[in-house]
Amino acid sequence: MSGVLVTGARGFAGGCLANLLVKSGVAVTGWMRPAGGLTPVMSLGSDPVPAPDPFFDPRIQWQEVDLLDRDVVARTLADLSPSAVYHCAGAAHVGQSFTTVRDTLAANVLGTHHLLDGLRAAHLGARVL
């Protein structure tokens, strides 16, 4: 089995899931939003992005990926070729979602669309959970 991808791995749910998967012997790549949303994605050939916090298992391989960048998502998915994707990324704060509607819809709908479209374009049979 090839490794799995956890989007939103720096968040609470994604981070706990990534740690649990790694501890059970699964190779995990964790995607986190680039700092400030402006940092370019790291390529798979680059040095690994360091773990963002000591809470995270050091065996998680980190990548900074902006889910709103369709081309980067598609390219990175094709390179990574995960066997499964745990999609935990998104805007989760209900109160803020009413004042930042555009950003919430972009993160939760457009980001998910880019992820699914990237998997489709790369002809990956990854299970999405």
Disulfide bonds with the S-S distance in Angstrom:
none
